[in-house]
Structure formats: C-alpha cells, structure tokens
Amino acid sequence: MKNFRLMAMWIVPALLTVAAHAQPGTVKQIAPGVWFREGEQDIAQSNNVIIEMKDYLIVVDANYPDGARRVIEAAKKLSPKPIKYVIDSHADPDHAYGNVIFTRIGATTIAYAAALDDIRRNEPKFWKQAAGWRKDVAELNLPGPEPPKMTYKDSPYVISDSTRRVELYNFGFGHTRADTFVFLPKEKIVCTGDAAVNGPYNDPKHSNMGNWPNEIRGALKLGPKIVLPGHGVPGGKEVLEGQIRFFAALHTAVQEAINRGQTLDQIVTLKNGNPVSTSLQLSPDLMDKYVFHGPDLKLWQSTRFATQVRNTYEEIKQGKPWGIIADGV
C-alpha cells in the first residue's frame, strides 16, 4: 500500500507537468517505465507511448514511417531493451503505416482483428494517395501498407510478465471498427489512439458517430486516472468525459435540426459532394475545445466539423453507421 501511495504521488505531479508543457517531438515520462511521445501535428504524426517490460519494450501505434523511425530512436535513448510488440490502435495511416519499419527490426505488430477488414476495404487506395504527398511512404516503394502480424478478437488480450500487465480492449464500432484501447491496470493509464483525443482531432471518416461515445464509456469504466490520447496532450479522465459530452451534444443538435424538418443542405454546405461548412453550433466550450478555428486552417481542419455534422445527419436518417454508408459494407 505504501509503495502504491508513493507511485500515485509521483504520477499525478508528473502528469500535470506533461499536460502543461508537452511539445511536439518530445518524450516525457508519465510513470516509471512509461513514456509519452507527442507527435508532430504539422507533419501529421500521431502520438506514441513506450512501455517498458522486464526484457523488452512495447510501443503503442506504428505512426507514419518517419514517425516510426523517430520513435525507435527515442526508445534507444530510454532503454537498451528491444521493441518486441507494436500495438496499432487502429488501421488509419498515421497509426499503422509505420508497421513495416518496426517489423524490419524484429518487432511484432498487433491489432484488433477488424483492422484486417479495414485494410482490405481501404487499401491500397489510401497508401497510394499518401505516397503522392509523403516522401516517407513513397520511398518504401511498396504496393500497400503492411498489415499487423498478429490480431486478437477477445477482450482483454493480455501481455504480461513479472513486472507489468498490459491489457488490450475493443469496445465496439466507434472511431473505427478496429479501435484498441491499451490499459495498464496497475498504473491506471489508458492509451486511446484516436478513439479519444484531446482537442479538435476527431476524424469521422470510418466512424459510427452514434456509438462512438459508448466505446469511450467502455474505456471510462476501466477507471483510468491518466489518459494518453492519439492526438493532443495527456490528461485525466476528463479527456474521456469531454469526448463523450462532445459527441452527445453533436448528436442532440443534429437530431433537433431533423426534428425541425431541416434538410442536410440547410445545415451543411457541400462542394462537389463534400462538406465545407455548417450552420450548427454547439456550446462555446465544446466549440473552443473540439472545433478548429482561425484564418490559416488547412482544408481538412476547416471542414472537419461540417463532416462530423453530415455524418451524424446521414446516420440518423439512414439508420446505420456512417462507416457502413461510406464504405458500402
């Protein structure tokens, strides 16, 4: 009990320091043997987590190829132990395209089984698109992304040794069909991938908008004290709670618009079939936290909230997840 109290006293101040001062490309210790690397958003990198076991390291998310190399270099500075496992939180490019970089150094990549379906459904289309604008993808000269070497179906999938227990959970179709939450029960740390982010980073292109908050509730029931998101800085359980509030408010706002008889083109402006803006607004605190603002936004940033509104609208009207509507299956 005394050791647990000492660890808790260490973790909380450390978390506050990381949340307040984290910078892209930096590595911060979250707990003994657990490090958080904040990805460089300007080059579309995801966050990563490095977990030390007795004889090896585990990395959460493979990132893009360039991000994978940066994580490998960071891990070498932290520990002489090899990277044995890399857990893909889902199959999106910025979380899985670096798989091949890790397997080339002997690591085994792991994901929820549905990730293989997502890859078959979306690739090599996305890979070829990425190769057109990312040198790190193009220079690999591969026909498509490398799928995870191992998959799991039952939650939790456990990796453990005499020093630490790591649990992998899938809580259903939310951000994607294949979301994995990585939970460290002793430290009460959860790594969420993009299923829960800290800021305006929710990507809805393969999502189940209506069920997305439910998968986050599944992670919340684990009782985490520290949340390490796929994008944005670390925080506490308020990261999960804030995401649930956002999605619930979004669904309510769209449902109310439908109840008023408003059509999609009355609340979302489309250009060439793609959302570019929306007249819907949520509460100021949610808009400030989860919606991009400013005159110098990239196209994907300026249109993301409108896309979330469109996807939610179509889900409600068609009675099925946006990911199924968009993918046709």
N, C-alpha and C positions, 0 to 999 in steps of 0.2 A: 504493500500500500504506500509506504514511504517513497519507494522508487517511482511509483506512478505519479504521486503528487509532484515530485521533482521534475519529471518529464513534462507534466502538464504546465508547470510554472515556466519551463523553458520554451515550450511550444508557443504559448499564447503571445509573449513579447516578440518572439521571432516572427510569428505570423503578422503581427501589426507592423513590424519593420518592413517585411517584404511587401505587404499591401501598400504601404505608404511610399516606398522608394524603388520598387521594381522598375527596371529599364529593359527595353528590348535587347536581346542578346546576352543578358546577364544570367548568372546562375546563383540562386540563393538557397541556403539550407532551410528546410521547413521543419524538420525533426531529425534526430540522429539517423544518418543513413538515408535520408530522403531529401532530394534536391529538386527545385523547380527552375526550369529554364524558360524565360519569357521569349516567345517568338518575335521575329521582326515583322510587324504588320505591313510595313511599306513594301516588303518583298513576299508577302503572302505566306509567311511561315506560321505554323501552329506553335503552341506551347508544348513543352515536353516535361516529363517527370522521370527522374532517375532514382531507382530504388536499389539499395544495397542489400544483398542476401549474404549468407555465410561465405560462399565461394564464387559468387557471380553477381552480375547486375541485371536488373530488369529496366527497360525503357518503355514508357507509355507514349505511343504514337511514333510512326516512322517519319512523319513530316514529308516535305519535298526532298529530292535527292541532296540538294545543297544544305538543307536544314539537317538532314541525317548526318552528313559529314561534320557539321558543326556540333551536333550532339555527341558524336563519337569522340571528337577532340576534347569536348568538355568533360566527358566521362573519364578519359585518360588522366586528366588533371585531378580528378576526385578520388580515383581508386585504381590500383593495378589489376583489379579483377576484370574478367572478360564480360562482355554483354552476352548473356545467354538467351534471353527472351525479349522480344519487342511486341507489345500489345497494340494492335490497331484498334482505336476506339470506334472506328467505322471506316468505310472504304472511300471517303472523299479524297481527292488528290492531295491536299495539304496535310493529310494524316496517314496516307498509305503509299504514296508514290516513292517514298524512300525505302520501301521494303528491300529492294534488291541491294541497296548499299549495305544494309545490315546483314543480310544472308551471306554476302560475299566475305564477311569477316567471321562467319560461323554462327551467327545468331539464328534463332528460330522465331518466325513471326506467327502471332496468334490473333485470331479474331472470332467473333460470333459467327456461326455457320451461315447466316443470311448474307454476310459480306460477300460470299462467293456468288450469290444470286445477283447482288447489286453490281458486282464487277461484270458479270456476263451481260447484264441488262444495259450497262452504260459504257462499256469499253469495247473496242479501243477508241471510241469517239472522243471521249474527254482527254485521253492520253495524246491523241494527235493534235487536238486543239491546244493543249498545254505545250507541246513541243514547238508550236508555232510562235510562242511568246516567251518560253522559258528555256534558257540555254542548258540548265542542269538536267532537264528532261530530254531535250533534243540530243545532247551529246552522248546519252546512253545508247542511242541507236537501237532501241528495242521496239518491237511491234505493239507493245502494250505494257501495262503495269504488271508487276509480279504479284500474284495472289498470295494470301497468307499461307504458310506452310502447314499450320495446324488450325483447326476450328473446334469450337465447343458448342453444345446445344443446351445442356442443363446448367442452371444457375443455383448456387455459385460453382464456378470452376475454380479450383484452389491450387495455388502454387505455394509451397511452404517448405521450410527447413527448420533447424533448431533455433534460428534467430528471428524469423519473421513469417507471418502468414499474409498472403495476398489473395484477395477474392475477386473474381470477375463475374459481373452480373449483367444480364439483359432484362430490361423491364418492359419490353414490348416495342411496338412501332411508334416512334416519336419523331425525333430529328431524322432518323433513317430507320430502316428495318433492322439494322445490324449494330445498334449502339451498344457499346460496352462501358460500364462503369467499373473502375478499378478501386477497390476498397481495402484499406489497411485497418483491420478491426482494432488492433492494439493501439494504434496512434489516432484512430478516429479520423482518418484522412480519406477523402474520396476524390478520384480523378474522373472528370466527367466527359472529356472530349467536347464535342460541340453540342451535346445534348443539353448542357447548361453552360452558358458563357457569362462573362462579367462585363457587360457593355453592349453596344449596338452591333453584335456579330451573329445574330441568329440567321442562319442560311436555310430557307424553307424549300429548296428545290426538289427534295425527295421526301418530304415530310408527311406526317399525319398531324395536322395542326390541332385537331380536336383532342387527340390522345397525347400530344407532346407533354402537357403538364402532368399527366398521370405517370409517365415514366420518371419524371423528376420527383414526383411524390414517392415513388418506389425507392429512389436513392435517399430521400429525406428520412424515410423510415429506418435506414441503417444507423441513424444517429450520428452523422459526421459532425465534427467540430471545425474541421478545416476542409475547404473546397478548393481544388485546383482545377480551374476551367481550361477548356481547349483554347480559348482566346480571352484576353483580359487578365487582370491581376488576381492573385489569390484572395480569398476571403473566408468567411464563416458560412454557416447555414443560410445566412441572409441572401447569399448568391442564388441558392436553390429557391428560396421563398420568393425572391424578386422575380425570377423567371416564371414561376407559377402565376404570380399576380399579373405579369405582362400578358401571358397567353390567355388567361381567363378574361382579362379586360378586353383584349383584342376580339375574342370570340363573342363576348357580350355586345360590343359595339357593332360588329358586323351583323349579328342576329337582329339587333334593334333596327338597323338600316333595312334589312329584309322585311321585317315586320311593318315598316313604314311604306313598303311597296317599292323601295328604290331598286333599280336595276344595277347591274355591275358597272355599266358605263356612266352611271350617275355618281358613283362614288370612287371609281378608279379610271384614270385617264390612260388609255392604251395607245401605243405607237407601234405599228407593224405587229400587233397582237401581243405586245409586251407591256407590262405596267410601267408607267413613268412617274405617276404621282397619284395621290389620293386626297379626298376631302375629309376623310375620317381623322379624328384626333382622339387620343387617349388623355388621361390626366397629365398635367405638366411634368410631374415627377417621373412618370413612365416614359414620356416622350424624351425627356432630357437624358434618361439613363439608357434607353434601348433603341433610339432612333437617331440616325446620323443627322447632323445639322452643319450648316456653313456653306460658303460660296465655292469652295475649292474641292468639292467631293468628287470622287471617282464615280463613274456611271453606276457601278454595282452598289455603291453606297447610297446614292441619291434615290435609287429605285427600290431598295430592299423592302422598306416598309409598305410601299404600294403593292409589292409582290406578296407580302405576307397577308395583306388585306384581300387581294384577289384570290389567293389560295384558300383562305378561310371561307370566303363567299362561295366558291365553287364546291368546297366540301359540304357545306350546309345544304346547298341547292341540289347537289347530286347524290348526297348521302354516302359518300365513300372518300377515303383519304386522298389528298392531293397527289401523293406519290403514285398511287394507282391510276388516277386520272391522267397525270402527266406521262407516265411510262406505258400506259395502256394495259398493265397487268397488275 
